[in-house]
Amino acid sequence: MLKHTILLGLGGLSLFALSSCSSSLSSAPSTLSKSRAEAIARGSDSSLPQAPSSSVVHRAASLPKDKHGMPSYRPMTDRTRYVRTTAYSHMEMEPGAPGRMNAAGGILKYGTVRSAAADWSVYPLGTTFRIKGQPYTYVVDDYGSALVGTNTIDIFKPSLSSMRYWGTRKAEITVIQWGSFERSLRLLKGRTKYPHCRQMYLGCLRHHGSNVAGTRGAGNANSL
């Protein structure tokens, strides 16, 4: 994934050391069991999404589809959703990506609360959600050009091995708190020279004010 546009004036952040998981896996003997190899690859994070419920998948079947064939929900509706998820890591060190900094100017999170990237006109900045089968809370504090115009959510991982282990997975999410289109617009306004930021900016403009509760409630999400 092409990460978010670099924020001018930000820098000097130290990168996390590359996890030893990858090197451990590559140097493992050929007799290493598949389950053991997978355990090394994913590191300490053994939780993966549970299969989406059939009722959520069934409800999504009648909705318009994005380019990946996944449902397009109306903004700030349907808190339980069937979505395509991918994974990314700051260790990809893509050109223009400012280390472990997110698009909102903070540090990408990986603890009880974890960072996620999305199209901010679909999941506005500060949106928090859970993935079925996982104990973590995710917060949308990042974006990526490959996500714009889709309903995909990109999950932050601190190492390349854990990123690859996640891969692409269809999952059921439950939105806890909608983020703020107003806050998204403020950050995107100065970045509209970039096509993906301009597209998100215009999308946020269309939706801004359509759900007062979502905008008013963003304060709690932003505190994560």
Secondary structure as the mmCIF struct_conf table of DSSP 4:
data_model
#
loop_
_struct_conf.conf_type_id
_struct_conf.id
_struct_conf.beg_label_comp_id
_struct_conf.beg_label_asym_id
_struct_conf.beg_label_seq_id
_struct_conf.end_label_comp_id
_struct_conf.end_label_asym_id
_struct_conf.end_label_seq_id
STRN STRN1 LYS A 3 LYS A 3
HELX_LH_PP_P HELX_LH_PP_P1 HIS A 4 LEU A 7
TURN_TY1_P TURN_TY1_P1 LEU A 8 GLY A 9
HELX_LH_PP_P HELX_LH_PP_P2 LEU A 13 SER A 19
TURN_TY1_P TURN_TY1_P2 SER A 20 SER A 20
HELX_RH_AL_P HELX_RH_AL_P1 CYS A 21 SER A 26
TURN_TY1_P TURN_TY1_P3 SER A 27 SER A 27
BEND BEND1 ALA A 28 ALA A 28
TURN_TY1_P TURN_TY1_P4 SER A 30 THR A 31
HELX_RH_AL_P HELX_RH_AL_P2 LYS A 34 ARG A 42
TURN_TY1_P TURN_TY1_P5 GLY A 43 SER A 44
HELX_LH_PP_P HELX_LH_PP_P3 PRO A 49 SER A 53
HELX_RH_AL_P HELX_RH_AL_P3 SER A 54 ALA A 60
TURN_TY1_P TURN_TY1_P6 ALA A 61 SER A 62
BEND BEND2 LEU A 63 LEU A 63
STRN STRN2 LYS A 65 LYS A 65
TURN_TY1_P TURN_TY1_P7 LYS A 67 HIS A 68
BEND BEND3 GLY A 69 GLY A 69
STRN STRN3 PRO A 71 PRO A 71
HELX_LH_PP_P HELX_LH_PP_P4 TYR A 73 ARG A 74
TURN_TY1_P TURN_TY1_P8 PRO A 75 MET A 76
BEND BEND4 ARG A 79 ARG A 79
STRN STRN4 THR A 80 TYR A 88
HELX_RH_3T_P HELX_RH_3T_P1 HIS A 90 GLU A 92
TURN_TY1_P TURN_TY1_P9 PRO A 95 GLY A 96
TURN_TY1_P TURN_TY1_P10 GLY A 99 ARG A 100
STRN STRN5 MET A 101 MET A 101
TURN_TY1_P TURN_TY1_P11 ALA A 103 ALA A 104
BEND BEND5 GLY A 105 GLY A 106
STRN STRN6 ILE A 107 ILE A 107
HELX_LH_PP_P HELX_LH_PP_P5 LEU A 108 LYS A 109
STRN STRN7 TYR A 110 TYR A 110
BEND BEND6 GLY A 111 THR A 112
STRN STRN8 VAL A 113 ALA A 117
TURN_TY1_P TURN_TY1_P12 TRP A 120 VAL A 122
BEND BEND7 TYR A 123 TYR A 123
TURN_TY1_P TURN_TY1_P13 LEU A 125 GLY A 126
STRN STRN9 THR A 128 ILE A 131
TURN_TY1_P TURN_TY1_P14 LYS A 132 GLY A 133
STRN STRN10 THR A 137 ASP A 142
STRN STRN11 GLY A 144 GLY A 144
HELX_RH_3T_P HELX_RH_3T_P2 SER A 145 LEU A 147
TURN_TY1_P TURN_TY1_P15 VAL A 148 GLY A 149
BEND BEND8 THR A 150 THR A 150
STRN STRN12 ILE A 153 PHE A 156
BEND BEND9 PRO A 158 SER A 159
HELX_RH_AL_P HELX_RH_AL_P4 LEU A 160 TRP A 166
BEND BEND10 THR A 168 THR A 168
STRN STRN13 ARG A 169 GLN A 177
HELX_RH_AL_P HELX_RH_AL_P5 PHE A 181 LEU A 188
HELX_RH_3T_P HELX_RH_3T_P3 LYS A 189 ARG A 191
TURN_TY1_P TURN_TY1_P16 THR A 192 LYS A 193
BEND BEND11 TYR A 194 TYR A 194
HELX_RH_AL_P HELX_RH_AL_P6 PRO A 195 HIS A 207
TURN_TY1_P TURN_TY1_P17 HIS A 208 GLY A 209
BEND BEND12 SER A 210 SER A 210
HELX_RH_AL_P HELX_RH_AL_P7 VAL A 212 ARG A 216
TURN_TY1_P TURN_TY1_P18 GLY A 217 GLY A 217
HELX_RH_AL_P HELX_RH_AL_P8 ALA A 218 ASN A 222
TURN_TY1_P TURN_TY1_P19 SER A 223 SER A 223
#
